[in-house]
Amino acid sequence: MTALLSVHNLEVFYGNVRALRGIDLEVRKGEIVTLIGANGAGKTTTLRTISGLLKPKAGEVTYDGRTITGTKPHVITAMGVSHVPEGRGIFANLTVNDNLELGAYLRKDKIKQSEYDRIFTLFPVLKERIKQSAGTLSGGEQQMLAISRALMSKPQVLLLDEPSLGLAPQMVQTIFRVIKEINAEGTTILLVEQNAHMALVTAHRGYVMETGRIVLADETKALLSSDRIKKAYLGG
């Protein structure tokens, strides 16, 4: 199957520091693919480059058969690739409803009630909080809002950066259950996640990054049973 999203030989620098060292990865339509690795391995840099926030020094990003390398972030979002950044990036001084409406800002059509209904089915608490300032939400609720805002752009591909970071265990379970539901409804997902075990039991395939390189790539079942992965990331 052809990849819906792929990166080829991607190199990214921060000043003189080489953050990505010629990485290759692909995400096929309908998959959840995860990118795991230690802090500073280059996972967030990869997502930021795909979504147009960073410009690569070399290499190519393709989406749906088109090269999007160096394309502006808002254009990439309008094309169907939506990024939920690490730290959530919600508008704290705006209401929950305002944040959701901003997610649909680049669309040409109007938001349908069924889209709100879908969000409130995934995250019922947001319906109760719809008129609240987003900054008054708990960390978990803010993460729900960040994901929901991205869904309002009707993405084909969702880039999720550390969705479980700083959340209580019960909230982590909720977020990952919803990630599976979003995927089952047809959204393709590229997931960066510090909680390697949750990422690997949720995704179909995984890539392991170390110091700007992909060092392993396989189906998640194989990665979960790998001694190298158990030792390095799963505490086994």
VODONU-274369 format. One line per field, with one value per residue (C-alpha): residue number from 1; residue in three letters; y, z, x. Coordinates in Angstrom, 1 decimal, decimal comma, padded with zeros to 4 digits. Last residue first. Example, Ala and Ser with C-alpha at 12.3 -4.5 7.8 and 13.67 -1.06 7.14 Angstrom:
BEGIN
i = 2:1
aa = SER:ALA
yy = -001,1:-004,5
zz = 007,1:007,8
xx = 013,7:012,3
***
This chain:
BEGIN
i = 236:235:234:233:232:231:230:229:228:227:226:225:224:223:222:221:220:219:218:217:216:215:214:213:212:211:210:209:208:207:206:205:204:203:202:201:200:199:198:197:196:195:194:193:192:191:190:189:188:187:186:185:184:183:182:181:180:179:178:177:176:175:174:173:172:171:170:169:168:167:166:165:164:163:162:161:160:159:158:157:156:155:154:153:152:151:150:149:148:147:146:145:144:143:142:141:140:139:138:137:136:135:134:133:132:131:130:129:128:127:126:125:124:123:122:121:120:119:118:117:116:115:114:113:112:111:110:109:108:107:106:105:104:103:102:101:100:99:98:97:96:95:94:93:92:91:90:89:88:87:86:85:84:83:82:81:80:79:78:77:76:75:74:73:72:71:70:69:68:67:66:65:64:63:62:61:60:59:58:57:56:55:54:53:52:51:50:49:48:47:46:45:44:43:42:41:40:39:38:37:36:35:34:33:32:31:30:29:28:27:26:25:24:23:22:21:20:19:18:17:16:15:14:13:12:11:10:9:8:7:6:5:4:3:2:1
aa = GLY:GLY:LEU:TYR:ALA:LYS:LYS:ILE:ARG:ASP:SER:SER:LEU:LEU:ALA:LYS:THR:GLU:ASP:ALA:LEU:VAL:ILE:ARG:GLY:THR:GLU:MET:VAL:TYR:GLY:ARG:HIS:ALA:THR:VAL:LEU:ALA:MET:HIS:ALA:ASN:GLN:GLU:VAL:LEU:LEU:ILE:THR:THR:GLY:GLU:ALA:ASN:ILE:GLU:LYS:ILE:VAL:ARG:PHE:ILE:THR:GLN:VAL:MET:GLN:PRO:ALA:LEU:GLY:LEU:SER:PRO:GLU:ASP:LEU:LEU:LEU:VAL:GLN:PRO:LYS:SER:MET:LEU:ALA:ARG:SER:ILE:ALA:LEU:MET:GLN:GLN:GLU:GLY:GLY:SER:LEU:THR:GLY:ALA:SER:GLN:LYS:ILE:ARG:GLU:LYS:LEU:VAL:PRO:PHE:LEU:THR:PHE:ILE:ARG:ASP:TYR:GLU:SER:GLN:LYS:ILE:LYS:ASP:LYS:ARG:LEU:TYR:ALA:GLY:LEU:GLU:LEU:ASN:ASP:ASN:VAL:THR:LEU:ASN:ALA:PHE:ILE:GLY:ARG:GLY:GLU:PRO:VAL:HIS:SER:VAL:GLY:MET:ALA:THR:ILE:VAL:HIS:PRO:LYS:THR:GLY:THR:ILE:THR:ARG:GLY:ASP:TYR:THR:VAL:GLU:GLY:ALA:LYS:PRO:LYS:LEU:LEU:GLY:SER:ILE:THR:ARG:LEU:THR:THR:THR:LYS:GLY:ALA:GLY:ASN:ALA:GLY:ILE:LEU:THR:VAL:ILE:GLU:GLY:LYS:ARG:VAL:GLU:LEU:ASP:ILE:GLY:ARG:LEU:ALA:ARG:VAL:ASN:GLY:TYR:PHE:VAL:GLU:LEU:ASN:HIS:VAL:SER:LEU:LEU:ALA:THR:MET
yy = -005,0:-001,3:-000,8:001,6:000,5:-003,1:-004,0:-002,4:-004,4:-007,5:-007,2:-008,6:-005,2:-004,3:-007,4:-006,7:-003,1:-003,9:-002,9:-000,1:000,2:002,7:005,7:008,5:011,9:010,8:007,6:007,0:003,9:003,5:001,7:-000,1:-000,8:001,6:001,3:-001,4:000,3:003,8:002,7:000,8:003,6:006,3:009,1:009,4:010,7:009,5:009,6:009,0:008,2:009,3:006,8:006,3:003,5:006,0:008,4:005,5:004,3:007,9:008,0:004,9:006,5:009,7:007,8:005,5:008,6:010,2:007,2:007,4:011,1:013,4:015,1:014,1:011,7:013,4:013,6:015,0:013,8:014,4:013,7:012,7:013,0:016,1:017,5:020,9:020,3:017,3:019,6:021,5:018,1:017,0:020,3:020,2:016,7:017,8:020,8:018,4:016,3:019,3:020,6:023,3:027,0:028,1:027,0:029,7:028,1:028,2:024,6:023,1:020,7:019,7:019,3:016,7:014,4:013,8:011,4:011,7:015,5:015,7:013,7:015,8:019,0:017,5:016,5:020,1:021,0:023,5:025,6:025,0:026,6:025,3:027,3:028,4:024,9:024,6:028,2:027,1:024,5:027,1:029,5:026,8:026,0:029,7:031,9:033,1:029,8:029,5:025,9:025,0:021,4:021,3:019,0:020,0:018,7:018,9:018,6:017,3:017,7:020,1:023,1:022,1:021,9:025,4:026,8:025,3:027,0:024,5:023,8:020,2:019,4:017,1:015,6:012,0:012,2:013,8:013,9:015,3:015,5:015,5:018,2:021,3:020,8:023,8:023,7:024,6:023,0:020,2:017,5:019,5:020,0:016,3:015,2:017,8:016,4:012,9:014,0:011,9:014,7:012,9:009,1:007,3:006,4:007,2:005,6:004,7:004,5:003,3:004,1:005,3:004,3:006,2:006,3:006,8:007,8:009,8:011,5:012,7:014,8:017,2:018,3:021,1:024,0:026,3:023,9:021,5:019,2:016,4:014,2:011,4:010,6:011,5:009,9:010,5:008,6:005,7:003,5:000,0
zz = 031,5:032,1:028,9:027,0:026,9:028,2:026,7:023,4:023,1:024,3:021,5:022,4:022,3:019,1:017,3:018,3:017,3:013,7:012,9:012,6:014,5:014,6:013,1:013,6:015,3:018,5:018,9:017,3:017,4:014,7:015,4:013,6:014,4:017,4:020,7:022,5:021,3:022,4:025,8:026,4:025,1:027,4:026,0:022,9:019,4:017,4:013,7:013,1:010,2:010,7:009,6:012,4:013,8:014,1:016,2:018,4:018,9:019,9:022,2:024,1:024,4:025,9:028,4:029,6:030,0:032,1:034,4:034,8:035,7:032,9:032,7:029,1:027,8:024,4:023,7:020,2:018,1:014,3:012,9:009,2:007,1:009,1:009,4:010,7:013,7:014,6:015,6:018,0:019,5:020,1:021,9:023,8:025,1:026,1:028,0:029,7:030,9:032,2:034,0:032,4:033,7:030,8:028,3:029,5:030,2:027,8:026,5:029,8:030,2:026,5:027,0:029,7:027,2:025,3:022,4:022,3:022,8:019,9:017,7:018,7:017,8:014,4:014,0:014,7:011,5:011,2:008,1:004,9:003,5:006,2:007,5:010,7:011,7:014,7:015,6:016,2:018,7:020,6:020,6:022,1:024,9:025,7:025,0:027,4:027,4:023,6:023,4:022,6:023,9:025,6:022,9:019,7:018,2:014,5:011,7:008,2:005,8:003,0:005,1:007,8:005,3:004,1:007,6:008,3:005,2:002,7:003,1:002,1:001,1:-001,9:-003,2:-003,4:-000,4:001,7:000,9:003,1:001,5:002,4:003,1:005,4:006,7:007,4:010,8:011,6:008,3:009,8:008,8:010,2:013,6:013,7:013,1:015,5:018,2:017,7:017,4:020,1:022,6:025,2:024,6:021,8:020,4:017,1:016,7:013,6:013,8:010,4:008,3:005,2:005,4:007,5:006,3:007,7:006,6:008,6:007,3:010,5:012,3:015,0:013,6:015,8:014,0:014,2:015,0:012,0:010,2:007,8:006,3:004,0:003,0:005,0:004,2:004,6:002,8:002,1:-000,9:000,0
xx = 012,2:011,7:009,8:012,0:015,7:015,5:012,1:013,1:016,4:014,7:012,2:008,7:007,0:008,8:007,5:004,0:004,4:005,2:008,7:011,2:014,5:017,4:015,7:018,3:018,3:020,0:018,0:014,6:012,5:009,8:006,5:003,7:000,1:-000,2:-002,0:000,0:003,2:002,2:001,0:004,3:006,5:005,0:007,1:004,8:005,0:002,0:001,4:-002,3:-004,6:-008,2:-010,9:-013,4:-011,3:-008,4:-010,5:-011,6:-008,1:-007,0:-010,1:-009,0:-005,5:-006,8:-009,0:-006,2:-003,9:-006,7:-006,8:-003,0:-002,9:-001,6:001,8:002,5:-000,2:-000,6:003,2:003,0:000,0:000,1:-003,4:-003,7:-006,8:-007,7:-011,3:-010,1:-012,4:-010,3:-007,4:-009,6:-010,8:-007,2:-006,3:-009,6:-008,9:-005,4:-006,9:-009,3:-006,4:-004,5:-007,5:-009,6:-009,5:-007,2:-009,9:-012,2:-015,6:-018,5:-018,2:-017,2:-020,2:-019,9:-016,1:-016,7:-018,4:-015,0:-015,5:-019,2:-018,9:-016,5:-018,9:-021,8:-019,9:-019,2:-022,9:-023,9:-022,2:-019,3:-019,6:-017,6:-014,5:-012,3:-009,3:-011,0:-012,2:-009,9:-010,7:-014,3:-013,1:-011,0:-013,9:-016,2:-013,7:-013,6:-010,7:-008,0:-006,2:-005,8:-004,7:-001,1:-001,3:002,2:003,5:001,8:-001,5:-000,7:-003,3:-002,5:-005,5:-004,5:-005,8:-003,3:-000,5:-001,5:-001,5:001,9:003,6:005,1:008,8:008,5:004,9:005,7:002,5:001,4:-001,1:001,6:005,3:008,1:011,5:015,2:017,7:018,2:014,6:012,3:010,6:007,0:005,8:003,7:006,2:009,1:007,4:006,5:010,1:011,5:009,2:010,7:014,3:016,1:016,1:014,1:014,4:012,7:009,4:007,6:004,2:002,2:-001,6:-002,7:-005,7:-003,8:-000,1:002,5:006,0:009,5:013,0:015,5:018,6:020,2:017,6:018,8:022,1:023,3:025,0:022,0:019,1:019,5:017,1:017,9:015,2:016,3:012,7:009,6:006,2:002,5:-000,3:002,1:001,3:000,0
***
